Every structure is written in C-alpha cells, then in structure tokens.
Amino acid sequence: MTEFRSYDPTSGRFVLDRPEATPAELESALARSAAAHRTWSRAPLATRTDALRRLGAVLRARAAADGLLMAEEMGKPAAQGKAEAEKCAWACEFAADHAEAWLSAEVIPTEARSSFVRHDPMGAILAIMPWNFPFWQLFRFGASALAAGNVIVLKHAPNVPRCAEAIVDICAEAGLPDGVLVSVNAAVGHVAGLIEDARVAAVTLTGSTRAGQSVAAIAGRALKPSVLELGGSDPFIVLPDADLDRAADFAARARLQNNGQSCIAAKRFIVVDAVADAFIERFRAALSAQVVGDPRDAATRVGPMARRDLRDELARQVERSIAAGARCVLGGVPGAGEGFFYTPTLLTELGPGMAAWDEETFGPCAAVRRVPDVDAAVAAANDSVFGLGATVFTEDRDLAARVAGQLECGAVFVNDMVRSDPRMPFGGTKQSGWGRELGREGMLQFTHARSIWIA
C-alpha cells in the first residue's frame, strides 16, 4: 500500500492516493535539481527576487482556494488556511525585499588590499516537510533559500499529496525554471539515500524529535548541514499582575490554533496561585466558546485533527494524565461521528509524571499547573526537554525582561502568542532542534560564508 494517501478528516473517508516515487523518478528529480542549481545560483539576484515576487502574487491570488484545499486534506479551518497561504506570500515578498542587503558582501578591515566575506548558496536542499502547515513550513524556509540561490527537493508528508501538488503548480504558474523546486513522493526508506546523494547539499526537516534524531544522524554521517525544526511543549506563564481577560483569550487562541496541531502552540499553562482560580474560569469559558465543526464552514474555529491515529494518541495521553491525578474540567473525549474530531479539553492540577505535562500533546488539549511564585513559574517552564517558544503575561516590563532572559527557548512573546514572523529568526533549543529560519539568520543558514583576501 502506498504511503501517500489523502483522507477527508471530517468523515474519515478515503479520497485518493498517489504512487510512491520509483528509483528512476528519484534519479530524474535529482538530475533536474542539479541542472537547475547550475543556472539558478548564477542568475542575477534581481532574477531570483523577481521570481519570488511572482510567487507571492500567485499565492495571494490562490489563497482562498488553497485554504479550502488544506481544510479538505488535513482539517485546518479554511480561514486559517487562507491566512497561511497569504503568510507564505509575505515571506516571499519579504525575502525579495531584503535579499540584496542580507546577501551583500561584508567588508572586513585587515592589512590586505581588500578583504570581505561573501555568502554563496550551498546547492540543492532536501526539504522534509510536515502536514500541519503544509504550505507555510515549506515557504518559511524556502523563500530565503531560493533568494540565496539554492534549489529545493521537496519530500512532503504522505497525508497531504494534494497540497504538495498545489505547491508545484504555484511554482510553475509563477514561472520558476524547471528543477528549482521538485517534489518527490519518496518513501521513508528512500530518505537516507536522498540525504547521502552527492547532489544534495543539505537537509531541513520540520517534524518530530524522533524524526529529527534520525535525519541528524544520517546527515552527520554524510557530513552535511541540517536545520531541524522539531517538537515543542511551549509554556504559557500567567503572573499575578496579568490582564486575565486578555491572557485567557490569547491562551485559547494559542492552544487551539490549527486545531491544536502546532509545534509552537501553547501547551503547558503555568499560573501563579494568586490568580489561578480566576484565570482557569476565564480560560475554560474561552475554550468553550470556540465553534467546533466542518473546517470548510466559515464559522468554524476548531476542525478535526488530521488523522485518526493522531486523535487516538491524544485521547490516550488525556486518559493517562487523568489516571495519574489530573483533573478534567472541560472536554476529554473524542468527538461524535466518523471524523477525527477531539473536543477542546482543559486539564488542571498537572505536574511532572503526567503525560500532558511531560510529553508534547499535538491536539486541542490544554494543561494547567499552579505554582507559588515567579521563580517557580520559570522553573516549571524550563522543566521540559523542549525549548521552542514561550509566552509570559505580565504588566511589569522589567519583570517580563527578567523572566524572558531566564527561559530556555528560541523565542519569548510577552502579552502575545508565539508565532513565526518573516522579520525575526525562528528556531528552537534542546530537543526542539537547531538552526534558524526567517530573518537574516534564516537567509544565511543555507549559504557558505566564503572569505576573500586580496593582497
């Protein structure tokens, strides 16, 4: 049976499948990619940035249709899918606007007549992409990589083959040369061979920690750079002086974005005792107010989970947490019917040793832990193998700055929810991965810093 199968997550109905790539098709894709890199990397920067602007225009024109496609294939509410496609357009446009400044040679004063550092593209980047943000995850890294002169070999998640095909169509419609982005339905067993192939210069993965460990090991043996954007269990800290109404509203949005299936979704809610009861009451109301339903319906805020096995795994984590002493104050059960729904869930009295605290919960389940004070909140936030993002709610700017500096993660948002932004570098620490996407750091990630010394 092929790995590449599309299901309707609202009904569980099989939609279509696609054949796995044959060895000959993989060879053809790599050859096309290598040929494209020889010309794309040498093209004037203006040629590449013009192509990125065309990509942005096509993404915007198709945003509504592609948002509906995401709803149908992986359950994201269509309005969120449309916003995702528009964010991809922004990433392309932003990379085009800043590529010249970010890629310009950096003059270094020395005793040489001339000395400078230039940033040259690496080559073909193997992009192993997930299903949860089927467009954004690719363009989040890809816009900058293309601007820098690299080309992309896309191995998308097997449950979103139609989204992968749509991305290829977008690139063709924007007039990208053949081979600048190629997509392959590569089976898991072919990934090591792709990474090891001499025509692949580097690899980027967005996925689970386990997948990251495997890819890092293969890339390490091949001595190839890798960027790993992995799992997260982001803390959301509520301090005693927080605006509780605003905090509860953002907490619900941060937990339920993309049906709770986001690495940067807030998952562990750490609340100081003095305001815990008041916050939990508001948080429960905010979660209860979310409309659950068909993701194609404009009123829906929470759709189904992407696959049955993911829904079942979340249910097991909730059950294990309750058995270990957590208290369920909202939800805690799968939705009715044949689809992959899980009701928005709120667990309280969480702590170490419980699945919803120790593990990443990839679905609409929020876990609240009470702590006595600010220092205990920081300690609880850092009590995780993950280190992707964190949120702090407080009205005290000095306190916010102090707490932000103590949190072990790649990004801290104060009085707002964690998100990726083309203007800022994005990435994690600890088991949330390494490397950066977006911002200047992201554009330079897949370049060689080449020192030039002219005596």
Secondary structure, DSSP 4 states (H G I P E B T S, - for coil): --SEEEEETTTTEEEEEEPPPPHHHHHHHHHHHHHHHHHHTTS-HHHHHHHHHHHHHHHHHTHHHHHHHHHHHH---HHHHHHHHHHHHHHHHHHHHHHHHHHS-EE---SSSEEEEEEEE--EEEEE--SSSTTHHHHHHHHHHHHTT-EEEEE--TT-HHHHHHHHHHHHHTTPPTTSEEE----HHHHHHHHHSTTEEEEEEES-HHHHHHHHHHHHHTT--EEEE----EEEEE-TTS-HHHHHHHHHHHHHGGGG--TTSEEEEEEEHHHHHHHHHHHHHHHHTSPBS-TTSTT-SB---S-HHHHHHHHHHHHHHHHTT-EEEE--SBPSSSS--B--EEEES--TTSHHHHS---SSEEEEEEESSHHHHHHHHH-SSEESEEEEE-S-HHHHHHHHHH--SSEEEESS-----TTS-B--EETTEE--BSHHHHHHHTEEEEEEEE-
